[in-house]
């Protein structure tokens, strides 16, 4: 049977674009790609990129405050002009979108600017009316924000909306305590928006190391976010041009905007999957094997739609490996563990790789090396903010099982620590490394005595 394409990719985000480009440019495959929205996907258009630029913008008041502790006088930041920032942000996103599209075109990929649905195991129906066939189909449609399912939730916004707002709200409610909620709380608060963050748990960032979570929780409150723990909204109501939120503790309060950052779901609706034998797993994620292959041999899936590790670099690696395996005769699986990640809060970020102390304790005995201290730069300015440097070590073979950093530029630090840890390094390797002085990161190679040993029963005999 002859096909229109060797590969048809549904979704022009990080994973889909990488797979399409590598298959076409390196292996000469005939590739088509459909994207219903802007090229670049969540990360580039409404995620990592605009978010990080906003985090930079939101850093100014904290930096100015710190500099006052060094003798600088007066209000150093002036006024933030959202309109100026937004125009610059729009221009930057257009620039990146153009780079993504032209990279694909140069590679010889045919771009279809419309929605695509699966018609069968080798056929895709395009919203522009065309039907195309492909030997292989790659689903890389990502995820979408999920609201919690409370009455009136349509009055609430999602993370995508922040980047498009005509003006910033004066007072906003953020619901959730995960990556997006903590980063958005940092942004809104830093840009001068009165920010209430309502989280149902007792410390933000569930799933991360508890010691780091406690510092992140403390930081949100001390930097000006009105963080309310153990609280969730139960209902939203319109109140003129504001929104009235009712909470499960009986309180009600008005806000100019309510943002839900209550998780994301695989974007599998109306994809025509019922026309195929592709199987869905928990939460609607596409089930794939270690080669990103679905239950249908001709159909593969990468990125957030498979709900493995929902991070851009993972989707890129999955897309690249898929192209190498299928079109380059270079079979390559993706290692999903360990994967480093960072939560971009201010002033301190949280960088993390490997097991948390809680996970390590469940696995067996673990030596914990943990140091909390006030870093030179902010301490001089009079801040009590603490940094955390933490290593978890397997006492049986000295291997480093996890590393958690809460501090300025922790995202940059964890990227570097991730290299030896991914290589399987030992604590002795850290100890043998000469310190760079004076830095915060030198603590990683100077922690000589363990803080505690957590035993098999979760006990503490350190
Ligand atoms: P997360 O899963 O990280 O957090 C969701 C939050 O919403 C949790 O605090 C959760 O509470 C809470 N929640 C879920 N359902 C409800 C509900 N019904 N009522 C009240 N609260 C609820 O999702 P995010 O949306 O923050 O981020 C999605 C994913 O995007 C992340 O997992 C990450 O993979 C990726 N991401 C990565 C970033 C980075 O690398 N820097 C930045 C942003 C996103 P609980 O903890 O109690 O379940």
Boltz pocket constraint, residues with backbone or C-beta under 6 A from the ligand:
constraints:
  - pocket:
      binder: B
      contacts: [[A, 147], [A, 148], [A, 149], [A, 175], [A, 176], [A, 177], [A, 178], [A, 179], [A, 180], [A, 181], [A, 183], [A, 198], [A, 199], [A, 200], [A, 201], [A, 205], [A, 206], [A, 232], [A, 261], [A, 262], [A, 263], [A, 264], [A, 309], [A, 310], [A, 311], [A, 341], [A, 342], [A, 343], [A, 344]]
      max_distance: 6.0
